[in-house]
Amino acid sequence: MTKYNIQLFSVRKSFEKDIKGTLKALSEMGYDGVEFCDGNFDIIEPEILKELLDFYGLTPVSVHIGYEKLLSNIDFYIDYLKKIECNMVVCPYCNPQDKSQADEIAKNFEMFSEKLIMHSISFGYHNHQNEFKIKVGEQTIFDYMIEKSGMLILTELDLGHIAAAGENAEEYIRKYAGRVTYLHLKQFEEKSGDFKVTTLENGIVDIKKCIEVGKLMGCEYFIVEQDNITNSELDDAKANIDFLKGLKL
C-alpha cells in the first residue's frame, strides 16, 4: 500500500497550539509521515521532536525552509535536521520574474544542494502557479529554473498549483521522472472563474491518476497539503487520508 504523509501547514494552528496532540491525531488517522512547514518545526527542541515522532510512528519525510533562511542560516538547519533524522529540504517558494532572477535562484539552489548533500540531505523546490505563467523564451520560468539548476535539484511538484496554472499535472510528473520523488497532493475547485483549495476527493486534479503515474515514475513520497480549511484542520486532514486510503493504491 502507498504511504501517505501530510504537510503540517495543513494543520498549522493545531500544531502550534498542541504539538503532541496533533502528531498523535495524525498518526491515529493513518498518516505515515509528516513534512514540516517553514517556521513551525524549530519551535521545539530537536531531541524532543524526534522522541515524539518515534513514539507516534511518524517519519519526518521533509521540511520546508524559506529561500532567505537558507541563504542566511543553512548550517543551523543542517544541524537540526540531522538530529531529527530528516534527509530532505524543500524551498517552498520563490517568485522569479525574469531570466536574471531565475539564474540567480538556480545558482543558489546548486549551492544549497552541494552543501546539504555533504550531510546526506537532498534539496528540492516546491512550485506555485506563478512559475508557469512567466516565460523565458519558449519555456515556463519553472522549467528554465529547474533545468538551469542541474540534476541534483529535485522537484516537489504541487499538483493543484500546476493544474490551476493551466498545465497538465500528469505530464509534469512524467517530464521530471527521476527528479520528482516528492509529490504534493493538493486539490482545487473552480468557482466563478477562480480556484479555491479544497479536500482531495473532488476538483480539477485527478488525484488517483497522478498517484499511479507518480509511482510508475519513481515517486516515493506522497504529501497531502491543504492551505485553506473547509471544515476544521483535523477534520479536513481526516477526510483527505480517508479518501486516499479508499483508493487502495
Buried (B, 14 or more C-beta within 10 A) or exposed (E): EBEBBBBBBBBBEBBEEEBEEBBBBBBEBEBBBBBBBBBBBBEBEBEEBBEBBEEBEBBBBBBBBBBEBBEEEBEEBBEBBBEBEBBBBBBBBBEBEEBEBBBEBBEBBBBBBEBBEEEEBBBBBBBBBBBBEBEBEEBBBBBBBBEBBEEBBBBBBBBBBBBBBEBEBBEBBEBBBEBBBBBBBBBBBEEEEEBBBBBBEEBBBBBBEBBBBBBEBEBEBBBBBBBEBBEEBBEBBBBBBBBBBEBEB
